[in-house]
Amino acid sequence: MKEPYYAVIFTSTRTDGDHGYGEMAQEMEALAEKEQGFIGIESAREEVGITVSYWTSLAAIATWKKNLDHRFAQKKGQKEWYSWYKVRICLVEREYEFNTLTT
């Protein structure tokens, strides 16, 4: 990814049971990929779930937040899937990585 860009960090704890969460998560990722300004997504879930999506601008993030299907998923999440969550929006000015597969 070319810096600078934005990261939306969604940290959460889930309620018990799936209740359609897995399917909706896949649908939201596919939908986000179609949004202008979307760069990518990474996710991990254990006791605390962390999903980070990457965007070219704050305007692109705001457009995604207003997406009607995304808003539906947010409301369903508040009612059924999450006992807690926090969203952080950060400017990424630099990145680097270590990867033994490419050395």
N, C-alpha and C positions, 0 to 999 in steps of 0.2 A: 504494500500500500504506500502511496506517496503522501508524505507529511506536508502540511498538517491536515488532520482530519479529526472527526469527532467519534467518541465512543459513548454509547449509552449502556450503562452497567445496571442490570436488573438483578437484584439479589433477593431471594425469597425463601420462605419455608412453606411447605405444602401441607394441606389437610390430608387425612387418610383417604386412600382410594384414588383411582384414576379419573373417573367420572367424565371421560372424553378428553382429558387433558392432552394426552399424547397425540391424538389425532388433530386437535386444535393447534398444538404447537407446530406440527408439520405444515398445516394450512397457513399459519401466520408467517412462517419462514418463507414459504413459496410466494406468498403475497408480498412480503417485504422485498424479496428479490426483484419484483417488478417495479418497485418505486424508484423514481429518479433520485440519484444521490446515495442509494444503498451500495455499500462496498462489500460487506460480508457479516458473518455471525459465528460465534463460538459459544458453546454451552457445556456445563457440567452440573450433575445433580447427584448429591448424596444427602447428608443431613440438611445442608443449605444449598440451594440451587443458585447458580450464577450463569446468566446469559449476557453476553456482550455483543451488541450489534455496532457496526461501523458505518459512518455516514460522511458525506462530503461537506455538509453544511448544517447549521442550526435550522435553516429553513426546511431542509429535507427531513430533519427529525420532526419538526412541527407538523409537516404535511402527513407523515406517517402516524403521528399521534392522533390526528383528526380522521384518519381512514375509518369509514363506518364499520367494516368487518373487524378491524383492530379494536375499535371502541366496544363492540359487542363482546369480543374476547376479554377485554379488560373488566367489563362489568361481571361477566361470568366468573372470571378469576376471583374477584372480590367476594362473590357469593359462594363459590364452590371449591376453588382450588388452593387459595392461599390463606394462611393464618397471619402472614406478615409479608410485606415486601418494601423495598426501597429502590428508587431510581436515582442514578447519578449520571450527569452528562459532563463529559470531560473533553478538553482539547488535547489531542495527541500531537506533540511536537517532535517526538523522536521515537524510533523503535529499533530494536535489534533482537537477534535470536541466536541460539545455539542449536545445531542440528547435526548429529553424527552421520546422518544419511547422506548429507551433501558434501562431506569433507573427504 
